[in-house]
């Protein structure tokens, strides 16, 4: 039984034909071009879905989309990276054009489902997932069920407070995990520190506006003082967040994914060690913290998992 998974991003999208074992049989990728409006984006997605449907019988379509999603109707209530997508009936639009059943879920929730079905947390019933990228998303599975909250938009883990009165977050609050440990946060720290740390090797490499999180982590490995300062801010924020999440949800595993997870054990090891400082003694040893292994397939597999979770109750 095959399904189609759609990883819908603000810059690019990826559509994959996926079987029940999580094998991606074919894929189509392209630019989202959100500036052309929602109907133009839908047109591109429909073309991709129909092309892949020609290759195999398809049961349904799952879409992982950023923003606040009404998962019952498949409506994008609001998405900051998609101008004009307010109460946009994404599932309905695509169902009419493809005659396929369509399910839409927040992309971070989809990622959590994908990790449980096909990733490092396969088969576990208690999982917390964090995606570290431009922002920070999260998903929680407890007793094998995706936690959505009373209005379906819960588990905004990137906006849990880890430093009262800390840096301002894009959501308007201060001290959110996203404001301290996302790629955007790192770029903000670099820009703000340029005048105070002109000696940093970061600024011998590139102009501040071109410094990436990878540059920061690479220079931190080499002992650069300013890069290490930023790196430790990120690690501390993640450690506080993971400690709190473990205390609240008592998961078997915390999975860290997203682009910044490419830092590997250099990031993972200190996060795991420092998180112990924020975990109740009775929780120590009850959970693991692991990096995602799904890589570039995470979005498609997560979206496909929406179908398996909703239609087939896997």
PyMOL commands that set and color helices and strands:
alter all, ss='L'
color gray80, all
select helices_A, chain A and resi 34-36+38-53+90-98+107-118+157-159+177-181+183-193+202-205+208-210+213-221+225-249+259-263+265-278+281-283+295-310
alter helices_A, ss='H'
color red, helices_A
select strands_A, chain A and resi 2-8+12-19+24-31+58-65+68-70+75-78+101-106+127-132+136-142+145-146+253-257+288-291
alter strands_A, ss='S'
color yellow, strands_A
deselect
rebuild
show_as cartoon
